[in-house]
């Protein structure tokens, strides 16, 4: 029998649940899948990604959640407070089987210092986004969003005369961070036909991305990386290159060298200063240094981030396309005293917001059978459902060819209002007919159109100035509970850090039953519908058009048209 401490965890496969129903079994398998060594960054520490994003508070809590999910009835709901199961309540069959709240602190207390004090007392954990809500699917989870972002960058370069054919062919992208989130960057760039130089201070991250086919090659040095990049660029050949080093040193070096960089971004774990390597600290000494002097380490990390961001601004001044990819590095650099930290925009206002206005966002699913053939069948179903969407078709085809599954086979694609429910219902029908071997879990990233208040990322530079209004994710969570989601979560902090976001997640299980079909229809309509009404309320014309065309009721607009 497994002991109370760290041990390998892997989700069961197959068609027989160990719980009392598939809704509970789905939560159980996805919790376990988050900690699969193929999926998690540091599974022995229960850390899934982002340096500190955990699936459970401690191993005793993990065991209690597993035990409870296996005995949970169809009319009961398990309550999880920051990674610890604190109660089981009798509810009803339409209610979620699990309700999760992670890392939520009252406003004046929502600081890293207070969070860490409480975490040290064993009272909370950092749930990040999909780590603490059990719907992480590995690096693929952020891949299509990253792909869509770089496709939008390519389109912008083309429209301004800098790009040749609307792809990234003939360009070099410079970025850093190859962890669970940042690891998507090299493949997203090469999928758009570009060249990427990716810096990371952890040799294991580089090796892992190569092993999983997200990264092509590892350079011997910065000069070697630049040589490989320019050769591939000139040949208009996609290539991604990992280079070992500290971004706060290498990015300024490349700027000083006059490196021919066209696009610059970053996905280091800058949201948490204790997860960013300061200049002058060896990578192997990083954990000890952060533990011994967290305040001093934070100061040094922020100073290094300021150097990093200053170099990014330097590339922008030289004509490169530069953007923040949502990790709060600008905010941390500003705290260090760099007054031009916000000279470049975040990726959402720069490229993605029009998609949010249409209720589009990351729609992901995982095959509980563990059989990759189930994902191949759902891929085919998505292509059949939306034959007119060529960009979606291109993504699905490329993902099928190039994406390495981590843990349970899974897929992600971006679908909008009026599309997610159709896909969900089709999957449910496929389970019912036996075309799929077992039920499918349907969820999303919290980086979505209407589930987040995050002034440094999803809600940066809202048209009406409502960046920090946090009512929207609370409403999103409540409407998903009311609509019948299988589990619902509310988190604080996410990928941008304490005090900087509130976000909600939902997961719905297609188990082939008529009840699941009813739930899917409501959840997968109302959830993206929140994105439409959120952007209508902020004054976006695209969202108003979508609401009018697709019958999304917005009471304030009904009065205006009377």
N, C-alpha and C positions, 0 to 999 in steps of 0.2 A: 504494500500500500504506500502511495506517495506521502512523503513527509510534509511538514507545514511550510517548508522554505522553497527556494527556487527549484524548478524542475522543468523539463521540456513539456510544452503544451502543443497540442495539435487538435484541430477540430475533427470530430468523427466524420466519416464519409458514409454514403449508402442511403438506403431507402427506409430504414427502420429507426424511428426516433426513440431516444432513451427517456424523453420527457413525456408528459401526459397529453401533449398535442404539438402540432408543428409550429404554432406561434411561439411557444416556449422553447421548443427545440431550436428554432431559428436563432433566438437570442442567445441560447447556450453555445451554439456552434460559432456564431459570429464573435462572441466574447473570446472563445478559445482561439479562433482564427486570428484575432488581433495580436495574440501572443505567440503565434507560430514563429519559430526561428526564421522561416523564409520571409516573414512579413515584418516583424518587429525589429527595431534598432537594437534594443537592449532588453530582450525578453526576461532575463534573469532578474532585472530590476522592475519589471512590469511596464517598462517604457516602450511605447509603440513607435513614436517618431517625435521630431521637434526638440530633442534633447531632454524634455521633461514630461511630454504628454503620455499619460498612463491610462491603462484599461481598468485597473483596480488599485485601491489604495495600498493594500499589502496582501501577502499571500493568504493570510487568514480570511480576509474579506473576499478574495477571489474564490476560495474554497466554499465559503458560505453562499456566494452567488450561484455557483455551480450546483450546489446541493439544493438550494431553494428553487432554481429554475426546473430541476428535475421533478420536483414535487408540487409545483405551482398548478392550480386548477384553472379551468377555462373561464371562471368568473372571479379570478383573483389577480391582483396587481402587486408586483414587488417594487418597493420604493428604494432608490439608490441615492445616497447623499455623498457626493464626492468619492465615488469608488467603493463605498461600503453599503451593503444592504441593511436598511434600518427598520424595515417593516413589510408586512404583507397585509393588504387590505382586500376585503370582499368588495368587488365592483360588479361588472356584468360582461357579457361576451363581446360587446362592442368597445369596451374600454381597452386601453393599452395593457399589455401584460407586464410592461416595465415602464416606470417613469424615473428619469435620471436628472439630477441637478449637480453640476460640477463647478467648483471653484468660485462660486458666487459670494462676493463680499459686499457689504454695504458701502456706498460711495466713498465716504471719508476714510475708510479702512482698505480700500481697493488698491493697495500698493504691493510691490514685490516684497518689501521688508516685512509687512504684516502677514502677507500670505506665507512667507517662509517661516515666520515664527509659529504660525498655526500649523503648518505642515510638519514642523519639527515636533510638535506636540501630538502628532498623529490624528489631527482633526480634519484635514482636507487633503486634496491632491489636485494637480493640474491636469485637466482632462483634454487640453488642446481643443480639437474639434472632433474628428471621427475616431480618435483614440478612445476617449472616454464615453463614446456613444456606440461603440462596437460595430462600426460600418466602414472601417479602414480596409482597403483591398490592396495595399502595397502602393508602390510608386505610380502604378497606372491610375490610381485614384485622382491624381492631380494632372495626369498627362494630357487629357484632352483639353482641359482649361488652359494649360500652358501652350498646347498646340494652337488653340483658337487665338490666344493672345499673340503668339508670334505670327500667325496668319494675318491678324489685324495690323501688326507692325509692317509686314511685307506689303499689305495693301496701301498703307499710308506712305511708305517709301515710294511705291509705284506712282501714287497720285501726285507726289511732290517732285517726280522726275528723278528720284535717287535709285529707285528699283527698276529693273529691266522688264520683268515679266509677271510681277505680282507675287513672286515667291522670294525666298531669301537667297536664291542662287547668286553667287558672286559677292556675298557679304560674309563678314566675320562678326560673330556675337561673342562678347566677353561677359562672363558671369562667374559666380562663386557659390559654393554650397552644393554638395552632392548627397545629402542625407535623404530621408524618406520623402520629403517634398521636393527639394532641389534636384534630386536625381532624375526628375522628369525632364529637366531643361535640355540636356544634350539630345535626347531622342526627339523632343518637340521641334528643336531647331533643324535637325537633319530630315525630319518628316516634311518640313517646309523647304527642303533643298539647300539649307545653309550650312555654314561652318561654325562650330562653337569651340571656344577655349573655356574650360571649366576648372576653376581653382578650388581645391579643398585641402585642409590641413590634416585630414585623417586618411592615411593610405588605405585603410580598410574600406572606406566609402568609395574610393576610386576603383579598387579591385572588385567590390560588390557590384557596382554599376556595369563594369565590363562583363562580369560573369552573367549578369541578367540581361545583357545586350541593350542596355540603355546608353552606354558609352562605348565608343569604338576603340580608342587607343589611349595609352598613357605616355606622356612625353617624358624625356629624361631631364629636361630643364625648361626654363622659360623661353630661352632662345630656340630650343628644339620645338616647343609648342608653336611658337610664332612661325617657324619655318614650315612645319606641317600645315598650319592654317593657311598661309599665303599660297602654298603650292596647290592645296585643294580649292581655295577660292579661285585662283587663276584658271583652274581646270573646270570650274563650276561643278565640282564634285562634293556632295554632302560628306561631312566628316565631323565627328566630335572628339575632342582631345582633353583628357584630364591632365592636370599638372599639380604636383604636390607643393603646397606652400601656404603662407598666410595671406589672405586677400588684401589685408591692410598694408601689406608690403608689396605684393606683386602687381596689384592694380595701379598704384602710383608709379611703379617701375615701368610698366607698359606705357603709361602716359608720357613719362619722361623720355622714353625711347622713340616717341612719335609713332607707336604701333598703329597700323591701319585698321582700326576698330570702327565698325559701322553702328553697332548696337551694344548697349551696356545695361545690364540689370544685375540683380543679386538675390540669392535665396539662402544665405547663411542663417543660422538661428539667432538673428540679431534681436528678436523680440524679447529674449531673456539674456541680459548681459553676462550671466554666468555660463552661458552656452556659446559665447563668442570668444575666440582666442585672441588675447591682447598681444601686441608686438612685444617681443622680448621674453615671452613665456613659451617654453617648449611644449609641443602638443602632449607629450607623455606626462608632463607635470601639471597639465591644465586642471584636472579634477582636484588634485591636492591643493593647488593654489586657490581655487575657488572656495574650497571648504574651509581652509585656514583663515582666509581674510576676504569674505564676500564683499564687504564694502570697498576695500582697496581694489579688488579684482574688478568690480563693477566700474569704478572710476577709470581704470586702465583700459577696460574693454570699450567703454564709450569714447575715450580718447582715440583708440585705434579705429573705431567706427567713423569718427570724424575724419580721419586721414583717408579712409576708404571712400566715404561719400564725397570728400573734397576732390578726389581723383575722378570720381564719376561725373561730378560737375565740370571738371576740366575737360573730359571727353565731350560732354555736351557743348561746352564753349567752342570746341574744335570742330563741331558739326555732326557728332554722333547722335543717334536716337537713344535716349536714356530714360529709364523708368524704374520706379520702385515696384517690386513684385509682392508687396504686402507683408513685409517682415519687420516693419517699424524701424528700419535702419536710419531713416531720415530723422525720426523723432529722437532716437538715441544720440545721433550726431549733434542735433540741436541742443540736447541736454549737456553735451560736452563743450558747447560754446561756438559751434560752427554755424554762422548766421545765414549761410546760403544752402542749408540742408534741404530746403524744400524748393530749390530751383528747378527740379525736375518733377514730373507728376507721378502719381500712382497709376498702376495699370488699369484699374477699373474706369476712372474718368477718362483716361486717355484712349482706351480701346474697347472696353467690354460693356459699358453702360447701355448702349442701344440694344444689346441682347437681353439685358436685364429688364428693359422696358417691355419686351415681348414675353416676359415670363420664362425666358430661356435660362438654363443653368445645368449643372452636372447631375445627370440621372445615371445611377449606377446599380448594378445587380450582381448577385453572386449565386452560383449553383450549389445548393446544399448537398447535392449528390456527390460532389467532388469530381464529377465526370466532365472533362473539357468538351465532350460532344454536346452537352446541354448548352454551353455557351455558343458553340457553333450554330446550333439550331435557333437560339434566340437572336444571334447576329443576322441570320437569314430572315427571321421574322421582322426585324427592324427594317431591313432593306425592302422587304415587301410592303410594309406599312407606309413608308415615306419614299416612294420611288422618285419623286421630283426633287428631292434634296440631295444634290450631287456632292456637296461638301460633307454631309453626313455619310453618304455612301463611301466616299474616298477614305474618311476616317475609319469606318468599320472594316473596310478591306485592309487598310494598312495595319490596324490594330490586330486583326486576325493573323497577319503575316509576321508582325514584328514585336508584339508585346509578350513578354515572359510572364506567365501567371505566378503569383506569390500566394501560397496558401490555397484556399478554395478558389477554383476558377471563377473569374469575374470579368465584367466589362463595364465601361463607362462611355456615355456619349452625352452630348448636350441636346436636350429637347425642351420645348416650350409649352406654353399654355395651350391645351387642346391636343397635345401630342403625348405627354407622359401618361395620361390615363389610358389612351389607346394602346400604348405599348404594355402597360401593366395588365390590362384586361386580356390582351393576346397571350401574355405569359401565363396568366392564370388558366386560360382555356387549354394551353399546351400541357400544363400540369394535369388538368382534369382528364384530358384525352389519353394521357400516358406518353405523349410525344417527348416530354421531359421526364427524366427518371425520378426526380424528387422536386419538392417545392423550391421556389426561387425567392431570395430576399431582395427587395427593392428599396433603395435609399438614395442618399445624395451627400455631397459635401455640404458643409454649412456655408461655404462660399457660394451663396446662391442669391437669387434675385430679390427675395422678400423675407429672408430669415435672419438678417444680420444688421446690427447697428455697429459700425466700425469706421470712425472718421479717418483712419489712416489706410483704409482699404475699400471695402464694399460700398460704404456710404461717404467716401471722400468727395468733397466739392459738389454736394447735391444742389440742384438748381435753386431750391428755396431756402438753402442754408440749414436744412434739418439733419445735418450729418450725425449729430450725437443723440437724436431722439431714439430712445431704446424701447418705446412702446411696441414697435413693429415686430421684433423677434418674440416678445411676450405674446402678442396676438397670434403670431404664427404657431407657436407651441400650443396655445389653447385651441386654435381651430383644428390642428392636427389631432389633438386628443378627442375633440368633439366629432371629428370625421371618421375615427376608427383606426388610426395608425397602430401598428403592433407595438412599437415603443417610441417614446418621445423624450427629448433631452433639451435642457437649457444650460448653457455654459457661459462662463465669463473668461475673457482674456484671449483665447484662441491663439492664432498665429501672430498676434500683434502685441500681446503682453497684458499684464494686470492693469486694470483701469482704462483699457482702450477698446473693449468690445463686449457686446452681449450677443449671443447667437443661439439659434435653435436648430435641432435636428429631428428628423423623423425617419422611421423605417417601417415598411409595410410588407407583409409576407403573402406571396401568391401561393396558396396551398391547394388550389384547385376546387375549393368549395364555393358555393353560391354566396355565402357570407363574405368570403374574401373578395369576391368580385364586387360586391356592394361597397365594401370598405375602400378598395382600390379606386373605384370610380370617384368617390368623394375626396379621398386624400390627395390623389394625383391630379385632381382638378383644383381643389382649394389651395393646396400648397403653392404651386406656381402662380395661382390667382393672387396670392398675397404680393407677389412681385409686381404684378400689373397694377394693383390698386395703390401700392406704396409709391410707385413712380407717377401714377396719375395724380395722386395727392401732392406730389412734389412739383407738378407742372410740366411734365415731359409730354410733348405732342405725340411721340410714337406710342407711348403707353395709352394715351387717350384714344388714339385710333384703334389700337388693339382691343381695348375695352369695348368700344362701340361696335366693332366688326364682329367680336366673338361673344357678345352678350354678357360681359362682366358688369355686374351692377355696382354703381358707385353713387350712393345717395346724393352727395353734394352736386354731382353733375346732373342728376335727374331733375333737381330743383331748378338748375340754371336753364334747362332746355324746355321747361314747362311753358 
